[in-house]
Amino acid sequence: MPSASFSPHPLPERSRSGNTPTIPKGTAVVIELLQGLWTTFKHIFKKPVTVSYPEERVPLAPRYRGRHILVVDEDGMERCVGCELCAVACPADAIYIEPAENTPEERRSHGERYAKVYKIHMLRCIFCGYCEEACPEDAIFMGKEYELASYDRSDFIYGKEKLMMSLREALRQRPDISLEKIHRD
C-alpha cells in the first residue's frame, strides 16, 4: 500500500490536459488595471480625509489631553501644594516634584507647602491624564496645545515657568471644566 505523502506547498490543480489553468497575460493586466481604476473612481466623490495642516486645523475632542497646565489663582498664588500625588499617579514616572515649606514672609500657595521644583519630562509622558485626576487641589490640567516639537531634547523637560498659567487662561483652553468645580471655598 503506497503511503500518503505530505507536501507543505500543494501544487495548483491541473486541468484535464495536464497544464495549469492560466489567464492570458494581457487579460490579467487589464483586469488589475480596471480594479485599480474602480477603487480610484469610488473615492473621487467622497469627502477628503486629509486637511492642509498648518492652514486648517481638525477640531479637537472635548476630552483631548494635550500639554499640561499648572494653575495660578487670580491672587497670584500657586494652586499646587507639593503633595506629590500627581507624581505617584504617573505610570510613566514623568513628573518630578521637590516640595518646600511656605514661610510667613513668603507664601507661594494656599497650603503649608508648595512645589519648589516641578518638572514634567514630556518625552516620557503618555498623556494619560492620571495626574489631573489625582490632584486634590485641581492644580494641574491637560490643555489643548499639541504642537510640542523641538530640535533639542532638553526642551522637553518642562519646568514650572513653562507650565504655569492663570486660572482664566486655563479655563479658556478647557471650556468643559466649570469654574464652580475648581472654585476655592
C-alpha positions as CSV (number, residue, x, y, z in Angstrom):
1,M,0.0,0.0,0.0
2,P,1.5,3.3,-1.0
3,S,2.0,5.8,1.8
4,A,0.4,9.2,1.5
5,S,2.9,11.9,1.2
6,F,2.5,15.4,2.7
7,S,3.6,18.4,0.8
8,P,3.8,21.8,2.7
9,H,3.2,23.6,-0.6
10,P,0.5,21.8,-2.6
11,L,0.7,22.1,-6.3
12,P,-2.1,24.0,-8.1
13,E,-4.9,22.0,-9.5
14,R,-4.2,20.9,-13.1
15,S,-6.7,20.9,-15.9
16,R,-7.6,17.7,-17.8
17,S,-4.9,18.4,-20.3
18,G,-2.3,18.4,-17.5
19,N,-1.4,22.1,-17.8
20,T,-2.1,24.7,-15.1
21,P,-5.1,26.9,-15.8
22,T,-3.9,30.3,-17.0
23,I,-5.5,33.6,-17.9
24,P,-3.9,35.3,-20.9
25,K,-1.3,37.8,-19.7
26,G,-2.9,40.8,-21.4
27,T,-6.3,40.0,-19.8
28,A,-4.9,39.8,-16.3
29,V,-3.2,43.2,-16.7
30,V,-6.5,44.8,-17.9
31,I,-8.5,43.2,-15.1
32,E,-6.0,44.6,-12.5
33,L,-6.0,48.0,-14.1
34,L,-9.8,48.2,-14.1
35,Q,-9.9,47.1,-10.4
36,G,-7.4,49.9,-9.5
37,L,-9.4,52.5,-11.5
38,W,-12.6,51.4,-9.9
39,T,-11.1,52.0,-6.4
40,T,-10.0,55.4,-7.5
41,F,-13.4,56.4,-9.0
42,K,-15.2,55.2,-5.9
43,H,-13.2,57.8,-3.8
44,I,-13.4,60.7,-6.2
45,F,-16.7,62.0,-5.0
46,K,-16.2,61.3,-1.3
47,K,-15.2,64.0,1.2
48,P,-11.4,64.1,1.6
49,V,-10.0,62.8,4.8
50,T,-6.9,65.0,4.9
51,V,-6.5,68.7,5.7
52,S,-3.8,71.2,4.9
53,Y,-2.5,71.2,8.4
54,P,-0.9,74.5,9.2
55,E,-3.6,76.4,7.5
56,E,-6.5,74.2,8.6
57,R,-6.9,72.5,11.9
58,V,-9.0,69.5,12.8
59,P,-11.4,70.2,15.7
60,L,-10.2,68.5,18.9
61,A,-12.4,66.3,21.0
62,P,-13.7,67.9,24.2
63,R,-11.7,65.4,26.4
64,Y,-8.5,65.8,24.4
65,R,-5.4,65.7,26.6
66,G,-2.5,68.0,25.4
67,R,0.2,69.9,27.2
68,H,0.0,70.2,31.0
69,I,-1.1,73.4,32.7
70,L,-0.2,74.3,36.3
71,V,-2.8,76.8,37.5
72,V,-2.1,80.1,39.3
73,D,-5.1,81.7,41.1
74,E,-6.3,85.3,40.5
75,D,-4.4,86.4,43.6
76,G,-1.1,85.1,42.2
77,M,-0.9,82.1,44.5
78,E,0.0,78.7,43.1
79,R,-2.6,76.0,43.4
80,C,-0.1,73.2,43.7
81,V,0.7,72.4,47.4
82,G,3.5,70.0,46.6
83,C,1.6,66.9,47.8
84,E,3.3,64.8,45.0
85,L,0.1,62.7,44.3
86,C,0.4,63.5,40.6
87,A,4.0,62.1,40.6
88,V,2.8,59.0,42.4
89,A,-0.1,58.5,40.0
90,C,2.0,59.0,36.8
91,P,2.6,55.5,35.3
92,A,5.5,56.8,33.2
93,D,7.3,58.4,36.1
94,A,7.5,61.6,34.1
95,I,6.8,64.1,37.0
96,Y,9.4,65.2,39.5
97,I,8.4,67.4,42.4
98,E,10.5,68.9,45.2
99,P,8.3,70.3,47.9
100,A,9.2,73.1,50.2
101,E,7.5,74.7,53.3
102,N,5.7,78.1,52.9
103,T,7.0,80.7,55.3
104,P,5.0,83.6,56.8
105,E,7.2,86.0,54.9
106,E,7.0,84.3,51.6
107,R,3.8,82.4,50.7
108,R,3.6,80.7,47.3
109,S,0.5,78.6,47.8
110,H,-2.6,78.4,50.0
111,G,-1.3,75.3,51.8
112,E,1.5,74.6,54.2
113,R,3.8,73.6,51.3
114,Y,4.4,74.5,47.7
115,A,6.3,72.9,44.8
116,K,9.8,74.4,44.9
117,V,10.7,72.3,41.8
118,Y,8.0,71.0,39.4
119,K,9.2,69.2,36.2
120,I,7.5,67.1,33.7
121,H,9.5,65.1,31.2
122,M,7.4,65.4,28.1
123,L,9.2,62.6,26.2
124,R,8.3,60.2,28.9
125,C,4.7,61.4,29.4
126,I,2.0,59.3,27.9
127,F,-0.7,61.9,28.3
128,C,-3.0,59.6,30.3
129,G,-4.4,62.3,32.5
130,Y,-3.9,60.4,35.8
131,C,-2.0,63.5,37.2
132,E,-5.1,65.6,36.6
133,E,-7.4,63.1,38.3
134,A,-5.1,62.6,41.3
135,C,-4.7,66.3,42.1
136,P,-6.8,67.2,45.2
137,E,-6.3,70.9,44.6
138,D,-7.2,71.0,40.9
139,A,-3.8,72.5,40.3
140,I,-2.9,70.6,37.1
141,F,-4.9,70.3,33.9
142,M,-4.3,68.8,30.5
143,G,-4.6,71.6,28.0
144,K,-5.4,71.6,24.3
145,E,-1.9,72.5,23.0
146,Y,-0.4,69.7,20.9
147,E,2.4,71.4,19.0
148,L,5.3,70.4,21.2
149,A,8.0,69.8,18.7
150,S,11.6,70.8,19.3
151,Y,15.1,70.0,18.0
152,D,16.7,69.8,21.4
153,R,15.9,67.0,23.9
154,S,16.4,69.4,26.8
155,D,13.5,71.5,25.6
156,F,11.1,68.6,26.5
157,I,11.7,68.9,30.3
158,Y,9.0,71.5,31.2
159,G,9.6,73.4,34.5
160,K,7.2,75.5,36.5
161,E,7.8,78.6,34.4
162,K,6.7,76.8,31.2
163,L,3.8,75.1,32.8
164,M,2.2,77.9,34.8
165,M,-0.9,79.6,33.5
166,S,-3.5,81.8,35.1
167,L,-6.9,80.2,36.0
168,R,-8.7,82.3,33.4
169,E,-6.4,81.2,30.6
170,A,-6.6,77.6,31.7
171,L,-10.4,77.7,31.6
172,R,-10.3,79.3,28.2
173,Q,-8.3,76.2,27.0
174,R,-10.7,73.8,28.8
175,P,-14.3,75.0,28.4
176,D,-15.5,71.6,29.5
177,I,-14.4,72.4,33.1
178,S,-16.6,74.7,35.0
179,L,-15.4,77.4,37.4
180,E,-17.6,76.0,40.1
181,K,-15.7,72.7,40.0
182,I,-12.4,74.3,40.8
183,H,-13.6,77.3,43.0
184,R,-11.9,77.6,46.3
185,D,-14.1,77.9,49.4
